């Protein structure tokens, strides 16, 4: 048996961003919303675990996710600084606990249909475009939170967050060369995300119509 092609997909840490305030869901715990009998969090973990060497959750309330048995990493930047703070937490965790892992891939907990080739394709895009970062897209729309990040950028990100007050993902990534990986949005968008009760109902319909997703 030939060895795996590690050049195509180097060791990668999966970071599931669970720290959103879910305002459009009325403050409901998004991670526990059930789609087709499976919670959003479990759906995301089912997709990411086979693609990543390890997976951690970014959340500021560890007790909510203790049942997963996964490492829970909190933001180091106060006042719910948004997804960039969660990405920084993942980068720091990798540097402190998994020094052989030089890349993290981030994904929100509300994307139940993530591609099964997400990590491999992001790495391929990053490599082929000589980019420092790689971001997912579908239907010509970027999904800046679904992206590949080098651990080597953690101090630059920390300065942007704590020293400059940067909060928008694309404001920060605009400083670097970024590769864009496009997925088709049909028959369903693999980055469909659940932000409202209506979105949850639509995800339920999608899961019923495409059970093999």
C-alpha positions as CSV (number, residue, x, y, z in Angstrom):
1,X,0.0,0.0,0.0
2,X,1.4,3.4,-1.0
3,X,1.8,6.0,1.8
4,X,-0.8,8.8,2.0
5,X,-0.2,12.0,0.1
6,X,0.6,14.2,3.0
7,X,1.7,17.0,0.7
8,X,-1.9,17.3,-0.5
9,X,-3.3,17.6,3.0
10,X,-0.8,18.3,5.8
11,X,-1.8,17.8,9.4
12,X,-4.8,20.1,10.1
13,X,-6.7,21.0,13.2
14,X,-10.5,21.5,12.9
15,X,-11.9,24.4,14.9
16,X,-15.7,24.5,15.2
17,X,-16.9,28.0,16.0
18,X,-19.6,27.7,18.6
19,X,-19.4,31.2,20.2
20,X,-22.1,33.1,18.3
21,X,-24.9,34.8,20.2
22,X,-27.7,33.4,18.0
23,X,-29.7,36.6,18.1
24,X,-31.8,35.7,15.0
25,X,-32.7,32.3,16.7
26,X,-34.0,34.2,19.7
27,X,-31.0,33.2,21.8
28,X,-31.6,29.5,21.3
29,X,-28.6,27.1,21.5
30,X,-27.8,26.6,17.8
31,X,-25.5,23.7,18.4
32,X,-28.4,21.6,19.8
33,X,-30.9,22.4,17.0
34,X,-31.8,19.1,15.5
35,X,-31.8,18.6,11.7
36,X,-33.1,15.2,10.6
37,X,-32.7,13.9,14.1
38,X,-29.0,15.0,14.4
39,X,-27.9,18.2,16.1
40,X,-26.1,20.9,14.1
41,X,-23.0,20.3,16.1
42,X,-23.0,16.6,15.5
43,X,-23.5,17.1,11.8
44,X,-20.5,19.5,11.6
45,X,-18.3,17.1,13.7
46,X,-19.3,14.2,11.5
47,X,-18.1,16.1,8.4
48,X,-14.9,17.5,9.9
49,X,-13.5,14.6,12.0
50,X,-12.5,12.4,9.1
51,X,-10.8,15.3,7.4
52,X,-8.8,16.6,10.4
53,X,-6.1,15.2,12.7
54,X,-7.8,16.7,15.7
55,X,-10.9,18.8,16.4
56,X,-11.6,21.5,19.1
57,X,-14.6,23.6,19.8
58,X,-14.4,27.3,20.3
59,X,-16.8,28.4,23.0
60,X,-16.9,30.7,26.0
61,X,-19.1,28.4,28.1
62,X,-17.3,25.0,28.4
63,X,-20.1,23.4,30.3
64,X,-22.4,23.5,27.3
65,X,-20.1,21.2,25.4
66,X,-18.5,19.0,28.0
67,X,-20.5,16.0,26.7
68,X,-18.5,16.0,23.5
69,X,-15.3,15.1,25.2
70,X,-13.5,17.5,22.9
71,X,-11.1,20.3,24.0
72,X,-13.0,23.6,24.5
73,X,-11.1,26.7,23.8
74,X,-12.4,30.1,24.9
75,X,-11.7,33.5,23.3
76,X,-8.7,35.4,24.7
77,X,-10.2,38.6,23.3
78,X,-13.1,39.9,25.5
79,X,-16.6,41.0,24.7
80,X,-17.6,38.5,22.0
81,X,-15.1,39.9,19.4
82,X,-16.6,37.6,16.7
83,X,-15.2,34.7,14.6
84,X,-11.7,36.1,14.3
85,X,-11.4,35.7,18.1
86,X,-12.4,32.1,17.8
87,X,-9.9,31.5,15.0
88,X,-7.2,33.1,17.1
89,X,-8.2,30.7,20.0
90,X,-7.8,27.8,17.6
91,X,-4.4,29.0,16.4
92,X,-3.2,29.4,19.9
93,X,-4.4,26.0,20.9
94,X,-2.6,24.4,18.0
95,X,0.6,26.2,18.9
96,X,0.4,25.2,22.6
97,X,-1.0,21.6,22.4
98,X,-0.2,20.3,18.9
99,X,3.0,21.9,17.7
100,X,3.3,19.6,14.7
101,X,0.1,20.9,13.3
102,X,0.8,24.1,11.3
103,X,-2.7,24.6,9.9
104,X,-6.3,25.0,11.2
105,X,-9.5,24.9,9.3
106,X,-12.5,26.8,10.8
107,X,-16.2,26.2,10.3
108,X,-19.3,27.5,12.1
109,X,-21.5,25.2,14.0
110,X,-24.5,26.1,11.9
111,X,-23.4,24.6,8.5
112,X,-24.9,21.1,8.5
113,X,-23.9,20.1,5.0
114,X,-20.2,20.9,4.9
115,X,-18.3,19.2,2.0
116,X,-16.5,16.0,2.8
117,X,-13.5,17.2,0.7
118,X,-13.4,20.6,2.4
119,X,-9.9,20.4,3.9
120,X,-8.2,18.7,1.0
121,X,-9.5,21.1,-1.5
122,X,-8.7,24.2,0.6
123,X,-5.1,22.9,0.9
124,X,-4.9,22.3,-2.8
125,X,-6.1,25.8,-3.6
126,X,-3.7,27.3,-1.1
127,X,-0.8,25.3,-2.6
128,X,-1.6,25.8,-6.3
129,X,-2.3,29.6,-5.9
130,X,0.8,30.1,-3.7
131,X,-1.6,31.7,-1.2
132,X,-1.2,32.0,2.5
133,X,-4.9,31.4,3.2
134,X,-7.7,29.6,1.5
135,X,-11.4,30.4,1.8
136,X,-14.5,28.5,0.7
137,X,-17.1,29.8,-1.8
138,X,-20.3,28.7,-3.5
139,X,-22.5,30.3,-6.0
140,X,-19.8,33.1,-6.4
141,X,-20.3,34.0,-2.7
142,X,-17.4,33.7,-0.3
143,X,-17.8,32.1,3.1
144,X,-14.9,33.8,5.0
145,X,-15.4,31.8,8.2
146,X,-15.0,28.5,6.4
147,X,-11.3,28.8,5.7
148,X,-7.8,27.5,6.1
149,X,-5.3,29.4,8.4
150,X,-1.6,29.0,9.1
151,X,-0.7,28.9,12.8
152,X,2.2,31.2,11.9
153,X,-0.2,34.1,11.6
154,X,-1.4,34.0,15.1
155,X,0.6,36.9,16.5
156,X,-0.4,39.1,13.5
157,X,-4.1,38.2,14.1
158,X,-3.7,38.9,17.8
159,X,-2.3,42.4,17.1
160,X,-5.1,43.1,14.6
161,X,-7.8,42.1,17.1
162,X,-6.3,43.5,20.3
163,X,-4.3,46.4,19.0
164,X,-6.3,47.6,16.0
165,X,-9.8,46.6,16.9
166,X,-10.3,44.6,13.7
167,X,-13.5,42.5,13.8
168,X,-14.5,41.6,10.2
169,X,-12.8,38.5,8.8
170,X,-12.4,39.9,5.3
171,X,-11.0,43.1,6.6
172,X,-8.1,41.1,8.0
173,X,-7.7,38.5,5.3
174,X,-7.5,41.3,2.7
175,X,-3.9,41.9,3.9
176,X,-2.8,38.5,2.6
177,X,-2.9,36.5,-0.6
178,X,-5.9,34.2,-0.3
179,X,-7.0,31.4,-2.5
180,X,-10.7,30.8,-3.2
181,X,-12.1,27.3,-3.5
182,X,-15.5,27.2,-5.3
183,X,-18.1,24.5,-4.7
184,X,-21.4,24.2,-6.7
185,X,-24.4,25.6,-5.0
186,X,-26.7,23.0,-6.6
187,X,-28.6,20.8,-5.9
188,X,-27.9,22.3,-2.5
189,X,-25.4,24.8,-1.2
190,X,-22.9,22.9,1.0
191,X,-22.4,26.1,3.1
192,X,-26.1,26.7,3.8
193,X,-26.2,28.0,7.3
194,X,-28.9,28.0,9.9
195,X,-29.4,31.5,11.3
196,X,-33.2,31.7,11.8
197,X,-36.1,29.3,12.6
198,X,-37.0,29.4,8.9
199,X,-33.5,28.3,8.0
200,X,-33.8,25.4,10.4
201,X,-37.0,24.4,8.7
202,X,-35.4,24.6,5.2
203,X,-32.4,22.5,6.5
204,X,-34.9,19.9,7.7
205,X,-36.4,19.7,4.2
206,X,-33.0,19.5,2.6
207,X,-31.9,16.7,4.9
208,X,-35.1,14.8,4.1
209,X,-34.8,15.2,0.4
210,X,-31.1,14.4,0.2
211,X,-30.5,11.8,3.0
212,X,-27.1,10.8,1.6
213,X,-25.7,14.2,2.1
